[in-house]
Amino acid sequence: MCITMYVPSNGAGLNIGNTTMIALIIKTCTDFLKSLQKAQQARADYWILTNMSDKELHDIGIARGDIRNVVSESFK
């Protein structure tokens, strides 16, 4: 399926208030990529913490049962 949009040569019709359509698309893509990066970091942090020994977790002040909460707080 191909979707086409008529765009006048002078750019009229692309403005939504003060924000152009292109700026809105770029912001949406940027926000999406940032959320992907945060999710990947949370997965990596979870993996690292779950693979630590109980002694190592105790040294940094985290109980094994708190790992999920610690990681989810950093994801927010």
N, C-alpha and C positions, 0 to 999 in steps of 0.2 A: 504494500500500500504506500502510495506516495502522497504526501500532503504538501500542497504549495500555498504560499501566502503572497498576495499582491503587495508589493512595496513600491510606492511611488519613488521616482528618482530623487526627489527632494527630501526624502526621509519622513515626510508627513505621515502621521498615523502610527508611528513607532513610539511616541511618547506616552507614558502612563504617569500623569502628574509630572514630577520633576525627574523621574527615573526612566531611562530608556529601556526598552525591551531587552536589548543586548546586555545592559548592566544587570538587569534582573536575572537573566539566564546565567551570567558569569557568577553572580553572588550565590545562586542556587547550587551550581556545580561546585563552587569553592566550599560551601557549607557541607555538601555531601561528602566531598573528599576529606574534609577535616573530621567528620564523624566516622568515616572509615578508618582514618588514622588513629583516632581515639579508641575505637573498638579493637583494632589490632594491638595497640599498646596494652589494653586491658587483658587481652588473651595472653600476651607475652608475660605480663606481670603475674597473672594467675598461674601460668605454667612454672615460672621461676619459683614462686612461693610454695607451690605444692610439691616441688622437688627438693625443697630445703629440708634439712633434718629438724627435729623438734628443738634441738639445742640452738641451731641457727635462728629459727623463728623466735625463740625465747630471747636471744641476744638483741633482736631488733624490736622486741615488745609486741609480738603478734602470736596469738594462740592459733593452732591449726584450724579450729572451728571458726575463726574470724577472717580467714583468708578471703572468702567470697564477699564479705562486707567491706573489707579494706579495698579490694579491687573495684567493687561497684561504686564506692564513694569517689574513687579517683576517676571513674568513667563519667561522672556527672559534669 
